[in-house]
Amino acid sequence: DLSGVDLRERDLRKADLRHCTLREADLSEADLSDADLSDANLSNADLAGANLSNARLARANLIGAQLQGAVWSSVDFSNRDLRRFDFANCNLSWANLSNANLTNAKLAHANLSHADLSGADLSGADLSGADLTGCCWRSANLSRVQLPSRALTHCDLSHTNLSYCNLSNADLSHADLSHADLSWARLPFAHLTGTNLDGATLIAADLTGVELRGRSLAGRDLS
């Protein structure tokens, strides 16, 4: 039982911490890269600024943990319940977040470059200032999310739920929005050059000032 232990700034690379109780432990700025934290209890632990790249976190309890600014690069969070988790300023590049529940999560200024968010539920999440370069969004739920205007070019947003999403001034050039639900989405002055909108639903979408040169609108629903 390591509850409340002070391990801040410690070198714990490749440590075997399976089934350990680290409740309320101070792991801030610790190096936990490649560590095995499967089934560990990290509830209310301080992981701010810690390096957990490539760490194994299967069934780990992170409820109430301080996560801000931590590095979660290449971590597998697939199918996890991460509702309302605070990942602000975290590095989640190349992380597997497929089918995760991230409703109302805080991801402001997070690095999500090349993360797999396919099938994830991000409805109500805060993605302001996040780096979304190369993300996979296929079939994700982004309803009522305000996406950053940058880093959406060439993105795969096919089959995503973008209803009521704020995409004002967003650069979606050459993005794949085929079969996406954009009903009631705000798209004023968005850049859609070369964007694929095949089969997309655009009911009541705000397209003020949008130039649709070079994009495909085959089978779209504008009713």
C-alpha positions as CSV (number, residue, x, y, z in Angstrom):
1,D,0.0,0.0,0.0
2,L,1.6,3.2,-1.2
3,S,-1.2,5.5,-0.4
4,G,-0.1,9.1,0.1
5,V,3.6,8.3,-0.7
6,D,5.8,11.1,-2.0
7,L,7.2,10.0,-5.4
8,R,7.4,13.3,-7.1
9,E,10.1,13.7,-9.8
10,R,11.2,10.0,-9.2
11,D,12.5,7.8,-12.0
12,L,10.0,5.0,-12.2
13,R,10.6,4.0,-15.8
14,K,9.4,0.5,-16.6
15,A,8.3,0.0,-13.0
16,D,6.0,-2.9,-12.2
17,L,3.2,-1.3,-10.2
18,R,0.4,-3.7,-11.1
19,H,-2.4,-3.8,-8.5
20,C,-0.6,-1.2,-6.4
21,T,-2.6,1.2,-4.2
22,L,-1.3,4.7,-5.0
23,R,-4.3,6.6,-3.7
24,E,-3.5,10.3,-3.1
25,A,0.2,9.6,-3.9
26,D,2.3,12.5,-5.2
27,L,3.6,11.4,-8.6
28,S,3.9,14.9,-10.0
29,E,6.7,15.3,-12.6
30,A,7.6,11.6,-12.1
31,D,8.9,9.5,-15.0
32,L,6.5,6.6,-15.4
33,S,7.2,5.9,-19.0
34,D,6.7,2.2,-20.0
35,A,5.6,1.5,-16.4
36,D,2.9,-1.2,-15.8
37,L,0.1,0.3,-13.8
38,S,-2.5,-2.2,-14.7
39,D,-5.2,-2.5,-12.0
40,A,-3.5,0.2,-9.9
41,N,-5.5,2.5,-7.7
42,L,-4.5,6.0,-8.6
43,S,-7.6,7.7,-7.3
44,N,-6.9,11.3,-6.2
45,A,-3.2,10.9,-7.0
46,D,-1.2,13.9,-8.2
47,L,0.0,13.1,-11.7
48,A,0.5,16.6,-12.9
49,G,3.4,16.9,-15.3
50,A,4.2,13.2,-15.0
51,N,5.5,11.2,-18.0
52,L,3.3,8.2,-18.6
53,S,4.2,7.6,-22.3
54,N,3.7,4.0,-23.3
55,A,2.5,3.2,-19.7
56,R,0.0,0.3,-19.4
57,L,-3.1,1.5,-17.5
58,A,-5.6,-1.4,-18.1
59,R,-8.4,-1.1,-15.5
60,A,-6.4,1.5,-13.5
61,N,-8.5,3.7,-11.3
62,L,-7.8,7.4,-12.2
63,I,-10.9,8.9,-10.5
64,G,-10.1,12.3,-9.0
65,A,-6.5,12.2,-10.1
66,Q,-4.7,15.4,-11.1
67,L,-3.8,14.9,-14.7
68,Q,-3.0,18.4,-16.0
69,G,0.1,18.7,-18.1
70,A,0.9,15.0,-18.0
71,V,2.4,13.1,-20.9
72,W,0.1,10.2,-22.1
73,S,1.7,9.6,-25.4
74,S,0.8,6.3,-27.0
75,V,-1.3,5.2,-24.0
76,D,-4.3,2.9,-24.5
77,F,-7.5,4.5,-23.2
78,S,-9.7,2.7,-25.6
79,N,-13.3,2.0,-24.3
80,R,-12.5,3.8,-21.1
81,D,-15.0,6.0,-19.2
82,L,-13.2,9.4,-19.0
83,R,-16.3,11.6,-18.5
84,R,-15.3,15.0,-17.1
85,F,-11.7,14.1,-16.9
86,D,-9.3,17.1,-17.0
87,F,-6.6,16.5,-19.6
88,A,-5.9,20.2,-20.1
89,N,-2.4,20.8,-21.5
90,C,-1.7,17.1,-21.6
91,N,0.2,15.3,-24.3
92,L,-2.0,12.6,-25.7
93,S,-0.3,12.3,-29.1
94,W,-0.7,8.9,-30.7
95,A,-3.0,7.8,-27.8
96,N,-5.7,5.2,-28.4
97,L,-8.9,6.9,-27.3
98,S,-11.2,4.9,-29.6
99,N,-14.7,4.4,-28.3
100,A,-13.8,6.2,-25.1
101,N,-16.4,8.2,-23.3
102,L,-15.0,11.8,-23.1
103,T,-18.3,13.7,-22.6
104,N,-17.6,17.0,-21.0
105,A,-13.9,16.3,-20.7
106,K,-11.4,19.1,-20.5
107,L,-9.0,18.9,-23.4
108,A,-8.1,22.6,-23.7
109,H,-4.6,23.0,-25.3
110,A,-4.0,19.3,-25.2
111,N,-1.8,17.7,-27.8
112,L,-4.0,15.1,-29.5
113,S,-1.9,14.9,-32.7
114,H,-2.3,11.5,-34.4
115,A,-4.6,10.2,-31.6
116,D,-7.2,7.6,-32.5
117,L,-10.6,9.1,-31.5
118,S,-12.7,6.9,-33.7
119,G,-16.1,6.1,-32.2
120,A,-15.3,8.3,-29.1
121,D,-18.0,10.4,-27.5
122,L,-16.7,13.9,-27.1
123,S,-20.1,15.7,-26.8
124,G,-19.7,18.8,-24.7
125,A,-15.9,18.4,-24.4
126,D,-13.6,21.5,-24.4
127,L,-11.1,21.3,-27.2
128,S,-10.2,24.9,-27.3
129,G,-6.6,25.4,-28.4
130,A,-6.0,21.6,-28.8
131,D,-3.6,20.3,-31.5
132,L,-5.7,17.9,-33.6
133,T,-3.2,17.3,-36.4
134,G,-3.7,13.9,-38.0
135,C,-6.4,12.8,-35.6
136,C,-8.8,9.9,-36.6
137,W,-12.4,11.0,-35.8
138,R,-14.3,8.4,-37.8
139,S,-17.7,7.9,-36.3
140,A,-17.0,10.1,-33.3
141,N,-19.6,12.1,-31.5
142,L,-18.6,15.8,-31.5
143,S,-22.0,17.2,-30.9
144,R,-22.0,20.8,-29.4
145,V,-18.2,20.9,-29.4
146,Q,-16.3,24.0,-30.4
147,L,-13.4,22.7,-32.5
148,P,-10.2,24.7,-33.0
149,S,-10.1,26.4,-36.3
150,R,-6.7,25.0,-37.2
151,A,-5.4,21.5,-37.8
152,L,-8.6,20.1,-39.4
153,T,-7.3,20.0,-42.9
154,H,-7.2,16.5,-44.4
155,C,-8.9,15.1,-41.3
156,D,-11.1,12.0,-41.5
157,L,-14.4,13.2,-40.0
158,S,-16.5,10.7,-41.9
159,H,-19.7,9.5,-40.2
160,T,-19.1,11.8,-37.3
161,N,-21.9,13.6,-35.4
162,L,-21.1,17.3,-35.7
163,S,-24.6,18.5,-35.0
164,Y,-24.7,22.0,-33.3
165,C,-20.9,22.1,-33.5
166,N,-19.2,25.4,-33.8
167,L,-16.9,25.3,-36.8
168,S,-16.8,29.1,-37.5
169,N,-13.8,30.0,-39.6
170,A,-12.5,26.4,-39.4
171,D,-10.1,25.2,-42.1
172,L,-11.7,22.0,-43.3
173,S,-10.1,22.0,-46.7
174,H,-9.7,18.5,-48.2
175,A,-11.2,17.0,-45.0
176,D,-13.5,13.9,-45.3
177,L,-16.9,14.8,-44.0
178,S,-18.8,12.2,-46.0
179,H,-21.9,11.0,-44.2
180,A,-21.3,13.4,-41.3
181,D,-24.2,14.9,-39.4
182,L,-23.7,18.7,-39.7
183,S,-27.3,19.6,-38.9
184,W,-27.6,23.0,-37.1
185,A,-23.8,23.3,-37.2
186,R,-22.2,26.7,-37.4
187,L,-19.9,27.0,-40.4
188,P,-19.7,30.7,-41.2
189,F,-16.7,31.5,-43.3
190,A,-15.3,27.9,-42.9
191,H,-12.8,26.8,-45.6
192,L,-14.3,23.9,-47.5
193,T,-12.1,23.8,-50.6
194,G,-11.8,20.2,-51.7
195,T,-13.9,18.9,-48.8
196,N,-15.8,15.7,-49.3
197,L,-19.4,16.2,-48.2
198,D,-20.8,13.1,-49.9
199,G,-24.0,12.0,-48.0
200,A,-23.5,14.6,-45.3
201,T,-26.5,16.1,-43.5
202,L,-26.5,19.9,-43.6
203,I,-30.0,20.6,-42.3
204,A,-30.2,24.2,-41.0
205,A,-26.4,24.4,-41.1
206,D,-25.1,28.0,-41.2
207,L,-23.0,28.3,-44.3
208,T,-22.7,32.1,-44.4
209,G,-19.7,33.2,-46.4
210,V,-18.7,29.6,-47.3
211,E,-17.1,29.0,-50.7
212,L,-17.7,25.5,-51.8
213,R,-15.4,25.4,-54.8
214,G,-13.9,22.0,-55.5
215,R,-15.9,20.1,-52.9
216,S,-18.2,17.2,-53.4
217,L,-21.8,17.4,-52.3
218,A,-23.1,14.2,-53.8
219,G,-26.1,12.8,-51.9
220,R,-26.0,15.5,-49.2
221,D,-29.2,16.5,-47.3
222,L,-29.8,20.2,-47.3
223,S,-33.5,20.0,-46.5
